[in-house]
Amino acid sequence: MTTVPSRPSPVLPPGVSLLRVDGAPPEIRRVLVARLGGHPAPTITAVTRAITTTV
């Protein structure tokens, strides 16, 4: 069990259910991206940008 934003609900696998929680305090969500050092490949930059702008 975990909390997730409603945005990914259309792509959840069969058998996974989302339940709305009302009245709880707002959550602070963080995303941590770890990668190898050096200049990132364009694909790494694109994925990092995608996940940090949708959270």
BADRENVEX-910661 format. One record per atom (N, C-alpha, C): residue number from 1; x, y, z. Coordinates in steps of 0.001 Angstrom, whole numbers, padded with zeros to 6 digits. Each point is the difference from the previous one (the first is absolute). Layout:
BEGIN
[atom NUM,[X,Y,Z]]
...
This chain:
BEGIN
[atom 1,[000848,-001157,000000]]
[atom 1,[-000848,001157,000000]]
[atom 1,[000902,001231,000000]]
[atom 2,[-000376,000960,-000801]]
[atom 2,[000744,001254,-000061]]
[atom 2,[-000938,001080,-000501]]
[atom 3,[000439,001218,000064]]
[atom 3,[-000769,001095,-000588]]
[atom 3,[000615,000352,-001344]]
[atom 4,[-000862,000317,-000950]]
[atom 4,[000434,000409,-001329]]
[atom 4,[-000920,001111,-000480]]
[atom 5,[000487,000872,-000862]]
[atom 5,[-000893,000977,-000604]]
[atom 5,[-000939,-000712,-000967]]
[atom 6,[-001111,000613,-000322]]
[atom 6,[-000984,-000638,-000877]]
[atom 6,[000435,-000038,-001458]]
[atom 7,[000972,000776,-000377]]
[atom 7,[000426,000102,-001404]]
[atom 7,[000363,-001339,-000653]]
[atom 8,[000724,-000924,000666]]
[atom 8,[000351,-001256,-000676]]
[atom 8,[-001115,-001046,-000011]]
[atom 9,[-001172,000312,000495]]
[atom 9,[-001062,-001004,000102]]
[atom 9,[-000338,-000695,-001317]]
[atom 10,[000050,000665,-001169]]
[atom 10,[-000338,-000708,-001233]]
[atom 10,[000991,-001116,-000376]]
[atom 11,[001194,000016,000548]]
[atom 11,[000999,-000999,-000398]]
[atom 11,[000305,-001029,001090]]
[atom 12,[-000787,-000016,001056]]
[atom 12,[000222,-000982,001057]]
[atom 12,[-000331,-001400,-000514]]
[atom 13,[000760,-001005,000443]]
[atom 13,[-000268,-001365,-000464]]
[atom 13,[-001306,-000544,000577]]
[atom 14,[-000556,-001029,-000631]]
[atom 14,[-001229,-000605,000519]]
[atom 14,[000193,-000471,001445]]
[atom 15,[-001015,000201,000803]]
[atom 15,[000059,-000421,001396]]
[atom 15,[000469,001074,000955]]
[atom 16,[000506,001111,-000522]]
[atom 16,[000432,001111,000850]]
[atom 16,[-001144,000996,000080]]
[atom 17,[-000360,000380,001212]]
[atom 17,[-001121,000921,000206]]
[atom 17,[000485,001279,000649]]
[atom 18,[-000631,001095,-000360]]
[atom 18,[000253,001277,000657]]
[atom 18,[-001221,000357,000836]]
[atom 19,[000241,000466,001200]]
[atom 19,[-001062,000485,000866]]
[atom 19,[000285,001450,000340]]
[atom 20,[-000993,000843,-000132]]
[atom 20,[000158,001412,000324]]
[atom 20,[-000003,000169,001515]]
[atom 21,[000917,000813,000510]]
[atom 21,[000077,000300,001429]]
[atom 21,[-000326,001472,000178]]
[atom 22,[-001062,000279,000716]]
[atom 22,[-000394,001381,000274]]
[atom 22,[000296,000347,001452]]
[atom 23,[000330,001249,000248]]
[atom 23,[000195,000477,001358]]
[atom 23,[001392,-000217,000569]]
[atom 24,[000906,-000561,-000768]]
[atom 24,[001369,-000199,000477]]
[atom 24,[000825,001247,-000305]]
[atom 25,[001036,000250,000789]]
[atom 25,[000851,001155,-000303]]
[atom 25,[000710,-000208,-001337]]
[atom 26,[000337,001098,-000692]]
[atom 26,[000694,-000138,-001286]]
[atom 26,[001355,-000679,000189]]
[atom 27,[000390,-000750,-001012]]
[atom 27,[001290,-000685,000040]]
[atom 27,[001051,000795,-000742]]
[atom 28,[001224,-000173,000432]]
[atom 28,[001141,000565,-000726]]
[atom 28,[000644,-001172,-000731]]
[atom 29,[000048,000082,-001306]]
[atom 29,[000577,-001088,-000799]]
[atom 29,[001375,000422,-000497]]
[atom 30,[000907,-000953,000042]]
[atom 30,[001362,000251,-000472]]
[atom 30,[000382,-001068,-001017]]
[atom 31,[000797,000388,-000954]]
[atom 31,[000529,-000934,-000983]]
[atom 31,[001514,000106,000057]]
[atom 32,[000658,-001136,000119]]
[atom 32,[001456,-000042,000026]]
[atom 32,[000468,-000740,-001241]]
[atom 33,[000868,000629,-000752]]
[atom 33,[000534,-000615,-001213]]
[atom 33,[001490,-000247,000225]]
[atom 34,[000402,-001254,-000158]]
[atom 34,[001419,-000355,000126]]
[atom 34,[000500,-000465,-001361]]
[atom 35,[001170,000446,-000367]]
[atom 35,[000577,-000401,-001291]]
[atom 35,[001511,000014,000128]]
[atom 36,[000656,-000564,-000982]]
[atom 36,[001452,000017,-000026]]
[atom 36,[000493,001415,-000259]]
[atom 37,[001212,000282,000427]]
[atom 37,[000576,001323,-000209]]
[atom 37,[000290,000275,-001466]]
[atom 38,[000421,001207,-000283]]
[atom 38,[000290,000386,-001376]]
[atom 38,[-001203,000644,-000659]]
[atom 39,[000139,000298,-001264]]
[atom 39,[-001073,000648,-000748]]
[atom 39,[-001101,-001023,-000289]]
[atom 40,[-001257,000290,000403]]
[atom 40,[-001067,-000980,-000223]]
[atom 40,[-000375,-000126,-001473]]
[atom 41,[-000366,-001210,-000380]]
[atom 41,[-000497,-000228,-001365]]
[atom 41,[-001330,000724,-000167]]
[atom 42,[-000364,000372,-001217]]
[atom 42,[-001276,000686,-000228]]
[atom 42,[-001202,-000768,000550]]
[atom 43,[000045,-001328,-000044]]
[atom 43,[-001121,-000783,000531]]
[atom 43,[-000136,000179,001508]]
[atom 44,[001124,000058,000709]]
[atom 44,[-000035,000211,001454]]
[atom 44,[-000566,001375,000307]]
[atom 45,[000423,000999,-000731]]
[atom 45,[-000521,001353,000187]]
[atom 45,[-001497,000044,-000244]]
[atom 46,[-000468,-000670,-001046]]
[atom 46,[-001429,-000004,-000339]]
[atom 46,[-000817,-000679,001094]]
[atom 47,[000462,-001140,000501]]
[atom 47,[-000729,-000706,001049]]
[atom 47,[-000021,000826,001282]]
[atom 48,[001146,000568,000358]]
[atom 48,[000070,000829,001204]]
[atom 48,[-000954,001178,-000098]]
[atom 49,[-000015,000653,-001138]]
[atom 49,[-000911,001124,-000216]]
[atom 49,[-001469,-000444,000095]]
[atom 50,[-000305,-001151,-000587]]
[atom 50,[-001374,-000494,-000003]]
[atom 50,[-000501,-000321,001400]]
[atom 51,[000815,-000661,000800]]
[atom 51,[-000491,-000381,001324]]
[atom 51,[-000007,001164,000983]]
[atom 52,[000841,001004,-000208]]
[atom 52,[000006,001122,000946]]
[atom 52,[-001045,001050,-000366]]
[atom 53,[-000545,-000027,-001183]]
[atom 53,[-001028,000977,-000350]]
[atom 53,[-001405,-000562,000186]]
[atom 54,[-000129,-001314,000250]]
[atom 54,[-001324,-000589,000157]]
[atom 54,[-000339,-000290,001446]]
[atom 55,[000927,000211,000896]]
[atom 55,[-000258,-000305,001406]]
[atom 55,[-000648,001174,000670]]
